[in-house]
C-alpha cells in the first residue's frame, strides 16, 4: 500500500499540450534577416552620428576656447600678411571688436586683443566705422592701428546744401565737389599698395538705372523718383547732409541704398513725415521747399524765404528762382540770362509752375525747420541788396523793383531777377 502511494505521488507532471510549433518559410526567414540587418545598420548609424557630434563639440569647443582664451604664447608676430578692412559697429565692446579681428584673422585670439587693449582709453572711445588693419599681426599692433586716425577709412562728410553733381562757381571758376564725388573719395582705400575707389560714373549709373526698391527709396519719394525715369538726379535730396560711414569694399548699389535708408531714418526721426501731413503736403514737397530755402538765402532769412515760397504757391505764381535754373547747369551764379531762363528743364521755375521736379540740393536741418515752420508774413518778393547779405522782403512789386535797383548800385546784381 505504501509503495502504491509513493508511485502515485511521484508521477511525472503531464506535458503541455498545444498546437504544433510553426516552422518559418524561406520568405519569412529572409524577411527576418533583413529586419535584423536594418536594426544593426540603424544602430551603427546612430553610433556614428553620436561620435561625429561628440568630436564636433570637442573640436568647436577647442576652437572657441582657443579663439577667446588661447594658450601660452598665442599671439602673432611680425608685420602681418595683407591689408584688410574691418567694421566697428555702434556699441561694440572691446571683446566684440576682438572677435571681429579674430574672424578676419587679424589677431590670434580674442583674449590677446582684450589684454593688449586693457587700459587704453582710445580703444574704449573708438568711433563706429571702418578701419584698415593687417592680417596676422600682434594684438598690440592691432590696438595701435585701430587708434591711429590715419587708418580710419570710409568716413563720408556731406556739408549742407551740396547737390549730387559737382558745381562750378561762374565768378571764381572754383569747383565744389558734389555728393557723388564725396562718396567716391570716401570709398578710396589703399590695400597692399593698390588704390581702390568706387568711380563716380558707377555711382551715377546705379543712381539712374536701379529701381527705387533696390536703392531703399522711402515710400514717400517713390513716385517722384520714378517720374524722373533714368535721370540720376532723381535721387537729389534723398541723401542727407552729415557724417556717414561707408564700406569701401561695397558695390555702388549697397553704398547708395545704405545712405538713402539712413537718411530716411534721419528725416523720419526729425518729424518731417508728421509735419508734412499737418501741412497737407508730402514729405518730398517739404524737402524740396527746404532745398530751395537752402540755396536761395542765408540762415537768418531761411524762415522768411520759406514763407515767400508758400505765398507764391498759394497764389499760383511761378517761383522764378535762379537757383532752379542753374541746378541742371551744375553752376553757381547769382543771376541768370534770358537764354538760361528760356530753357525747358524739369527744374526751371520761371517756366514750370509749382515746385521743381526734385530738390536741388540736400538741405540742412535749419533749412528743413524753416520749411516746416515758415515765418508769418505776406511777402512775395525778396532780393539781397549788399555784400553783407542784407535781404529785403516785400509784397509790392514796385518796391521789389526799387530793391533790385539798390542791389545793382551795390554791385550785388548785374540784372534783375
KOLSEKOL-775080 format. One record per residue (C-alpha): z, y, x; residue in one letter; residue number from 1. Coordinates in nm, 2 decimals. Layout:
<atoms>
ATOM      zz      yy      xx  r    k
ATOM       Z       Y       X  A  NUM
...
</atoms>
This chain:
<atoms>
ATOM      zz      yy      xx  r    k
ATOM    0.00    0.00    0.00  X    1
ATOM    0.08    0.22    0.29  X    2
ATOM   -0.25    0.15    0.45  X    3
ATOM   -0.43    0.22    0.13  X    4
ATOM   -0.26    0.56    0.10  X    5
ATOM   -0.35    0.66    0.46  X    6
ATOM   -0.70    0.56    0.43  X    7
ATOM   -0.73    0.76    0.11  X    8
ATOM   -0.59    1.08    0.26  X    9
ATOM   -0.78    1.07    0.59  X   10
ATOM   -1.12    1.05    0.44  X   11
ATOM   -1.37    1.30    0.58  X   12
ATOM   -1.44    1.61    0.39  X   13
ATOM   -1.77    1.59    0.19  X   14
ATOM   -2.07    1.76    0.34  X   15
ATOM   -2.20    2.08    0.18  X   16
ATOM   -2.49    2.01   -0.04  X   17
ATOM   -2.77    2.27   -0.09  X   18
ATOM   -3.14    2.33   -0.07  X   19
ATOM   -3.32    2.22    0.24  X   20
ATOM   -3.34    2.47    0.53  X   21
ATOM   -3.66    2.69    0.52  X   22
ATOM   -3.90    2.64    0.81  X   23
ATOM   -4.08    2.96    0.92  X   24
ATOM   -4.45    2.97    0.90  X   25
ATOM   -4.66    3.07    1.20  X   26
ATOM   -4.74    3.41    1.04  X   27
ATOM   -4.37    3.47    0.98  X   28
ATOM   -4.28    3.38    1.33  X   29
ATOM   -4.54    3.62    1.46  X   30
ATOM   -4.41    3.90    1.24  X   31
ATOM   -4.05    3.83    1.36  X   32
ATOM   -4.17    3.85    1.72  X   33
ATOM   -4.35    4.18    1.66  X   34
ATOM   -4.04    4.32    1.50  X   35
ATOM   -3.82    4.22    1.79  X   36
ATOM   -4.07    4.38    2.03  X   37
ATOM   -4.07    4.70    1.84  X   38
ATOM   -3.70    4.72    1.85  X   39
ATOM   -3.70    4.66    2.22  X   40
ATOM   -3.96    4.94    2.27  X   41
ATOM   -3.77    5.18    2.05  X   42
ATOM   -3.46    5.12    2.24  X   43
ATOM   -3.64    5.17    2.57  X   44
ATOM   -3.80    5.50    2.44  X   45
ATOM   -3.46    5.63    2.32  X   46
ATOM   -3.31    5.54    2.66  X   47
ATOM   -3.59    5.72    2.84  X   48
ATOM   -3.56    6.03    2.62  X   49
ATOM   -3.18    6.04    2.69  X   50
ATOM   -3.24    6.01    3.06  X   51
ATOM   -3.50    6.29    3.05  X   52
ATOM   -3.26    6.51    2.86  X   53
ATOM   -2.98    6.45    3.09  X   54
ATOM   -3.19    6.50    3.40  X   55
ATOM   -3.34    6.82    3.25  X   56
ATOM   -3.00    6.96    3.16  X   57
ATOM   -2.87    6.89    3.51  X   58
ATOM   -3.19    7.05    3.66  X   59
ATOM   -3.18    7.35    3.43  X   60
ATOM   -2.81    7.39    3.48  X   61
ATOM   -2.86    7.38    3.85  X   62
ATOM   -3.14    7.63    3.84  X   63
ATOM   -2.93    7.87    3.62  X   64
ATOM   -2.62    7.82    3.85  X   65
ATOM   -2.84    7.89    4.15  X   66
ATOM   -3.01    8.19    3.98  X   67
ATOM   -2.68    8.35    3.88  X   68
ATOM   -2.44    8.24    4.15  X   69
ATOM   -2.64    8.08    4.43  X   70
ATOM   -2.48    7.92    4.72  X   71
ATOM   -2.36    8.02    5.06  X   72
ATOM   -2.62    8.25    5.23  X   73
ATOM   -2.85    8.25    4.92  X   74
ATOM   -3.05    8.58    4.98  X   75
ATOM   -3.39    8.66    5.10  X   76
ATOM   -3.46    8.81    5.44  X   77
ATOM   -3.74    9.03    5.57  X   78
ATOM   -3.97    9.29    5.43  X   79
ATOM   -4.10    9.09    5.13  X   80
ATOM   -4.43    8.95    5.04  X   81
ATOM   -4.61    9.15    4.77  X   82
ATOM   -4.56    9.47    4.57  X   83
ATOM   -4.46    9.42    4.21  X   84
ATOM   -4.37    9.65    3.92  X   85
ATOM   -4.06    9.57    3.71  X   86
ATOM   -3.92    9.74    3.40  X   87
ATOM   -3.57    9.86    3.34  X   88
ATOM   -3.50    9.87    2.97  X   89
ATOM   -3.28   10.12    2.80  X   90
ATOM   -2.92    9.99    2.81  X   91
ATOM   -2.98    9.72    3.08  X   92
ATOM   -2.67    9.62    3.26  X   93
ATOM   -2.67    9.55    3.63  X   94
ATOM   -2.68    9.18    3.56  X   95
ATOM   -2.97    9.23    3.32  X   96
ATOM   -3.16    9.42    3.59  X   97
ATOM   -3.07    9.15    3.84  X   98
ATOM   -3.21    8.88    3.60  X   99
ATOM   -3.54    9.08    3.57  X  100
ATOM   -3.56    9.10    3.95  X  101
ATOM   -3.49    8.73    3.98  X  102
ATOM   -3.75    8.65    3.72  X  103
ATOM   -4.01    8.83    3.93  X  104
ATOM   -3.89    8.66    4.25  X  105
ATOM   -3.77    8.99    4.39  X  106
ATOM   -3.42    8.87    4.47  X  107
ATOM   -3.30    8.51    4.53  X  108
ATOM   -3.01    8.52    4.29  X  109
ATOM   -2.87    8.75    4.02  X  110
ATOM   -2.53    8.73    4.20  X  111
ATOM   -2.67    8.86    4.52  X  112
ATOM   -2.81    9.17    4.35  X  113
ATOM   -2.50    9.23    4.15  X  114
ATOM   -2.29    9.21    4.46  X  115
ATOM   -2.52    9.44    4.65  X  116
ATOM   -2.52    9.69    4.36  X  117
ATOM   -2.14    9.69    4.32  X  118
ATOM   -2.00   10.04    4.35  X  119
ATOM   -2.35   10.20    4.37  X  120
ATOM   -2.34   10.49    4.12  X  121
ATOM   -2.71   10.54    4.14  X  122
ATOM   -2.77   10.19    4.01  X  123
ATOM   -2.52   10.25    3.73  X  124
ATOM   -2.71   10.56    3.63  X  125
ATOM   -3.07   10.42    3.67  X  126
ATOM   -3.31   10.55    3.41  X  127
ATOM   -3.52   10.32    3.19  X  128
ATOM   -3.87   10.29    3.32  X  129
ATOM   -4.10   10.11    3.56  X  130
ATOM   -4.02   10.06    3.93  X  131
ATOM   -4.22    9.93    4.23  X  132
ATOM   -4.04    9.68    4.44  X  133
ATOM   -4.14    9.38    4.66  X  134
ATOM   -4.11    9.01    4.61  X  135
ATOM   -3.86    8.81    4.82  X  136
ATOM   -3.66    9.09    4.97  X  137
ATOM   -3.29    9.11    5.04  X  138
ATOM   -3.07    9.21    4.74  X  139
ATOM   -2.95    9.52    4.93  X  140
ATOM   -3.32    9.62    4.99  X  141
ATOM   -3.39    9.58    4.61  X  142
ATOM   -3.10    9.82    4.54  X  143
ATOM   -3.23   10.07    4.78  X  144
ATOM   -3.58   10.06    4.64  X  145
ATOM   -3.46   10.10    4.28  X  146
ATOM   -3.26   10.41    4.35  X  147
ATOM   -3.54   10.57    4.55  X  148
ATOM   -3.72   10.81    4.31  X  149
ATOM   -4.04   10.75    4.51  X  150
ATOM   -4.06   10.40    4.37  X  151
ATOM   -4.04   10.50    4.00  X  152
ATOM   -4.39   10.46    3.85  X  153
ATOM   -4.54   10.52    3.51  X  154
ATOM   -4.35   10.83    3.43  X  155
ATOM   -4.55   11.05    3.20  X  156
ATOM   -4.46   11.41    3.12  X  157
ATOM   -4.66   11.58    2.84  X  158
ATOM   -4.60   11.96    2.81  X  159
ATOM   -4.61   12.12    2.47  X  160
ATOM   -4.95   12.24    2.35  X  161
ATOM   -5.16   12.00    2.55  X  162
ATOM   -5.47   11.85    2.40  X  163
ATOM   -5.63   11.52    2.47  X  164
ATOM   -5.91   11.66    2.69  X  165
ATOM   -5.89   11.89    2.99  X  166
ATOM   -5.94   12.26    2.92  X  167
ATOM   -6.08   12.54    3.13  X  168
ATOM   -5.95   12.90    3.13  X  169
ATOM   -6.25   13.12    3.10  X  170
ATOM   -6.10   13.41    3.29  X  171
ATOM   -5.95   13.22    3.59  X  172
ATOM   -6.17   12.91    3.58  X  173
ATOM   -5.85   12.70    3.62  X  174
ATOM   -5.85   12.36    3.46  X  175
ATOM   -5.54   12.23    3.27  X  176
ATOM   -5.51   11.85    3.26  X  177
ATOM   -5.53   11.71    2.92  X  178
ATOM   -5.32   11.42    2.78  X  179
ATOM   -5.57   11.15    2.88  X  180
ATOM   -5.58   11.28    3.24  X  181
ATOM   -5.20   11.29    3.24  X  182
ATOM   -5.18   10.93    3.12  X  183
ATOM   -5.44   10.82    3.38  X  184
ATOM   -5.24   11.00    3.66  X  185
ATOM   -4.92   10.84    3.55  X  186
ATOM   -5.07   10.50    3.55  X  187
ATOM   -5.16   10.51    3.92  X  188
ATOM   -4.97   10.28    4.15  X  189
ATOM   -5.03   10.16    4.50  X  190
ATOM   -4.99    9.78    4.52  X  191
ATOM   -5.02    9.64    4.87  X  192
ATOM   -5.22    9.93    4.99  X  193
ATOM   -5.46    9.93    4.70  X  194
ATOM   -5.46   10.21    4.44  X  195
ATOM   -5.47   10.11    4.07  X  196
ATOM   -5.52   10.36    3.79  X  197
ATOM   -5.63   10.34    3.43  X  198
ATOM   -5.95   10.55    3.41  X  199
ATOM   -5.97   10.84    3.17  X  200
ATOM   -6.31   10.71    3.04  X  201
ATOM   -6.14   10.38    2.95  X  202
ATOM   -5.87   10.56    2.76  X  203
ATOM   -6.12   10.78    2.58  X  204
ATOM   -6.33   10.48    2.48  X  205
ATOM   -6.03   10.30    2.35  X  206
ATOM   -5.92   10.60    2.15  X  207
ATOM   -6.26   10.63    1.98  X  208
ATOM   -6.36   10.26    1.94  X  209
ATOM   -6.04   10.07    1.83  X  210
ATOM   -5.93   10.05    1.47  X  211
ATOM   -5.63   10.26    1.37  X  212
ATOM   -5.41    9.95    1.33  X  213
ATOM   -5.48    9.84    1.69  X  214
ATOM   -5.36   10.18    1.80  X  215
ATOM   -5.04   10.18    1.58  X  216
ATOM   -5.16   10.49    1.40  X  217
ATOM   -4.89   10.57    1.14  X  218
ATOM   -4.99   10.52    0.78  X  219
ATOM   -4.98   10.89    0.70  X  220
ATOM   -5.25   10.95    0.96  X  221
ATOM   -5.48   10.66    0.90  X  222
ATOM   -5.72   10.82    0.65  X  223
ATOM   -5.79   11.14    0.86  X  224
ATOM   -5.83   10.93    1.17  X  225
ATOM   -6.08   10.71    1.00  X  226
ATOM   -6.27   11.01    0.87  X  227
ATOM   -6.34   11.12    1.23  X  228
ATOM   -6.54   10.80    1.30  X  229
ATOM   -6.56   10.71    1.67  X  230
ATOM   -6.47   11.06    1.80  X  231
ATOM   -6.18   11.00    2.04  X  232
ATOM   -6.03   11.34    1.93  X  233
ATOM   -5.93   11.16    1.60  X  234
ATOM   -5.60   11.08    1.79  X  235
ATOM   -5.53   11.45    1.86  X  236
ATOM   -5.17   11.54    1.79  X  237
ATOM   -5.05   11.18    1.74  X  238
ATOM   -4.91   11.16    2.10  X  239
ATOM   -4.61   11.39    2.10  X  240
ATOM   -4.51   11.60    2.40  X  241
ATOM   -4.21   11.48    2.60  X  242
ATOM   -4.13   11.23    2.88  X  243
ATOM   -4.25   10.88    2.83  X  244
ATOM   -4.27   10.56    3.04  X  245
ATOM   -4.59   10.37    3.05  X  246
ATOM   -4.66   10.03    3.21  X  247
ATOM   -4.91   10.09    3.49  X  248
ATOM   -5.04    9.74    3.45  X  249
ATOM   -5.11    9.77    3.08  X  250
ATOM   -5.45    9.80    2.92  X  251
ATOM   -5.57   10.13    2.76  X  252
ATOM   -5.51    9.99    2.41  X  253
ATOM   -5.15    9.89    2.49  X  254
ATOM   -5.08   10.23    2.66  X  255
ATOM   -5.21   10.43    2.37  X  256
ATOM   -5.05   10.22    2.10  X  257
ATOM   -4.71   10.24    2.27  X  258
ATOM   -4.73   10.62    2.29  X  259
ATOM   -4.86   10.67    1.94  X  260
ATOM   -4.59   10.43    1.79  X  261
ATOM   -4.31   10.60    1.99  X  262
ATOM   -4.44   10.95    1.89  X  263
ATOM   -4.45   10.84    1.52  X  264
ATOM   -4.08   10.74    1.55  X  265
ATOM   -4.00   11.08    1.70  X  266
ATOM   -4.18   11.26    1.42  X  267
ATOM   -4.00   11.04    1.16  X  268
ATOM   -3.66   11.10    1.32  X  269
ATOM   -3.72   11.47    1.32  X  270
ATOM   -3.76   11.47    0.95  X  271
ATOM   -4.13   11.55    0.94  X  272
ATOM   -4.21   11.30    0.66  X  273
ATOM   -3.93   11.41    0.43  X  274
ATOM   -4.01   11.78    0.49  X  275
ATOM   -4.38   11.73    0.42  X  276
ATOM   -4.30   11.56    0.09  X  277
ATOM   -4.08   11.85   -0.01  X  278
ATOM   -4.36   12.09    0.08  X  279
ATOM   -4.61   11.89   -0.12  X  280
ATOM   -4.81   11.83    0.19  X  281
ATOM   -4.89   11.53    0.41  X  282
ATOM   -4.72   11.49    0.75  X  283
ATOM   -5.06   11.51    0.90  X  284
ATOM   -5.12   11.85    0.74  X  285
ATOM   -4.79   11.99    0.86  X  286
ATOM   -4.86   11.85    1.21  X  287
ATOM   -5.20   12.03    1.20  X  288
ATOM   -5.04   12.36    1.10  X  289
ATOM   -4.79   12.32    1.38  X  290
ATOM   -5.07   12.27    1.63  X  291
ATOM   -5.23   12.60    1.52  X  292
ATOM   -4.90   12.78    1.54  X  293
ATOM   -4.86   12.64    1.90  X  294
ATOM   -5.20   12.77    2.01  X  295
ATOM   -5.21   13.10    1.83  X  296
ATOM   -4.88   13.25    1.92  X  297
ATOM   -4.56   13.26    2.13  X  298
ATOM   -4.23   13.10    2.02  X  299
ATOM   -4.08   13.43    1.90  X  300
ATOM   -4.37   13.46    1.65  X  301
ATOM   -4.41   13.09    1.55  X  302
ATOM   -4.24   13.12    1.21  X  303
ATOM   -4.44   13.43    1.12  X  304
ATOM   -4.78   13.28    1.22  X  305
ATOM   -4.69   12.97    1.01  X  306
ATOM   -4.64   13.20    0.71  X  307
ATOM   -4.98   13.36    0.77  X  308
ATOM   -5.14   13.02    0.77  X  309
ATOM   -4.98   12.92    0.44  X  310
ATOM   -5.05   13.25    0.28  X  311
ATOM   -5.42   13.23    0.37  X  312
ATOM   -5.45   12.87    0.25  X  313
ATOM   -5.28   12.97   -0.08  X  314
ATOM   -5.53   13.24   -0.14  X  315
ATOM   -5.83   13.01   -0.04  X  316
ATOM   -5.91   13.23    0.26  X  317
ATOM   -6.06   13.08    0.57  X  318
ATOM   -5.82   13.08    0.86  X  319
ATOM   -6.06   13.23    1.11  X  320
ATOM   -5.87   13.12    1.42  X  321
ATOM   -6.05   13.15    1.76  X  322
ATOM   -5.83   12.86    1.89  X  323
ATOM   -6.01   12.62    1.65  X  324
ATOM   -6.35   12.74    1.77  X  325
ATOM   -6.25   12.69    2.13  X  326
ATOM   -6.10   12.35    2.07  X  327
ATOM   -6.42   12.14    2.08  X  328
ATOM   -6.55   12.36    2.36  X  329
ATOM   -6.25   12.25    2.58  X  330
ATOM   -6.17   12.60    2.69  X  331
ATOM   -5.90   12.87    2.66  X  332
ATOM   -6.02   13.21    2.55  X  333
ATOM   -5.85   13.49    2.35  X  334
ATOM   -6.17   13.59    2.17  X  335
ATOM   -6.49   13.42    2.07  X  336
ATOM   -6.85   13.53    2.04  X  337
ATOM   -7.06   13.54    1.72  X  338
ATOM   -7.26   13.24    1.86  X  339
ATOM   -6.93   13.05    1.91  X  340
ATOM   -6.82   13.12    1.56  X  341
ATOM   -7.15   13.01    1.42  X  342
ATOM   -7.12   12.66    1.55  X  343
ATOM   -7.06   12.39    1.28  X  344
ATOM   -6.78   12.17    1.40  X  345
ATOM   -6.50   11.99    1.22  X  346
ATOM   -6.26   12.24    1.37  X  347
ATOM   -6.44   12.58    1.31  X  348
ATOM   -6.21   12.76    1.07  X  349
ATOM   -6.45   13.05    1.04  X  350
ATOM   -6.69   12.82    0.86  X  351
ATOM   -6.47   12.54    0.74  X  352
ATOM   -6.23   12.61    0.45  X  353
ATOM   -5.87   12.50    0.49  X  354
ATOM   -5.73   12.33    0.79  X  355
ATOM   -5.93   12.19    1.08  X  356
ATOM   -6.01   11.82    1.07  X  357
ATOM   -5.74   11.73    1.32  X  358
ATOM   -5.46   11.90    1.50  X  359
ATOM   -5.59   12.10    1.80  X  360
ATOM   -5.30   12.01    2.04  X  361
ATOM   -4.97   11.83    2.05  X  362
ATOM   -4.72   12.08    1.91  X  363
ATOM   -4.37   12.10    2.04  X  364
ATOM   -4.05   12.09    1.84  X  365
ATOM   -4.02   12.47    1.79  X  366
ATOM   -4.38   12.49    1.65  X  367
ATOM   -4.31   12.19    1.42  X  368
ATOM   -3.99   12.36    1.30  X  369
ATOM   -4.19   12.68    1.22  X  370
ATOM   -4.45   12.48    1.03  X  371
ATOM   -4.17   12.32    0.83  X  372
ATOM   -3.97   12.64    0.77  X  373
ATOM   -4.21   12.94    0.79  X  374
ATOM   -4.06   13.29    0.78  X  375
ATOM   -4.07   13.47    0.45  X  376
ATOM   -4.34   13.74    0.42  X  377
ATOM   -4.67   13.83    0.26  X  378
ATOM   -4.88   13.87    0.59  X  379
ATOM   -5.24   13.77    0.60  X  380
ATOM   -5.33   13.90    0.95  X  381
ATOM   -5.18   13.92    1.30  X  382
ATOM   -5.30   14.03    1.64  X  383
ATOM   -5.14   14.06    1.98  X  384
ATOM   -5.16   14.42    2.09  X  385
ATOM   -5.03   14.43    2.45  X  386
ATOM   -4.99   14.23    2.77  X  387
ATOM   -4.62   14.18    2.69  X  388
ATOM   -4.72   13.97    2.39  X  389
ATOM   -4.62   14.21    2.11  X  390
ATOM   -4.78   14.08    1.79  X  391
ATOM   -4.83   14.29    1.48  X  392
ATOM   -4.84   14.13    1.13  X  393
ATOM   -4.98   14.29    0.81  X  394
ATOM   -5.12   14.21    0.47  X  395
ATOM   -5.36   14.50    0.46  X  396
ATOM   -5.70   14.45    0.62  X  397
ATOM   -5.73   14.82    0.71  X  398
ATOM   -5.41   14.81    0.90  X  399
ATOM   -5.52   14.50    1.07  X  400
ATOM   -5.84   14.68    1.19  X  401
ATOM   -5.62   14.96    1.33  X  402
ATOM   -5.40   14.70    1.51  X  403
ATOM   -5.72   14.54    1.66  X  404
ATOM   -5.82   14.88    1.80  X  405
ATOM   -5.48   14.92    1.96  X  406
ATOM   -5.53   14.57    2.12  X  407
ATOM   -5.87   14.69    2.26  X  408
ATOM   -5.72   15.00    2.41  X  409
ATOM   -5.45   14.80    2.58  X  410
ATOM   -5.71   14.56    2.72  X  411
ATOM   -5.60   14.26    2.52  X  412
ATOM   -5.92   14.22    2.32  X  413
ATOM   -6.28   14.29    2.40  X  414
ATOM   -6.40   14.24    2.05  X  415
ATOM   -6.25   14.20    1.70  X  416
ATOM   -6.14   13.86    1.58  X  417
</atoms>
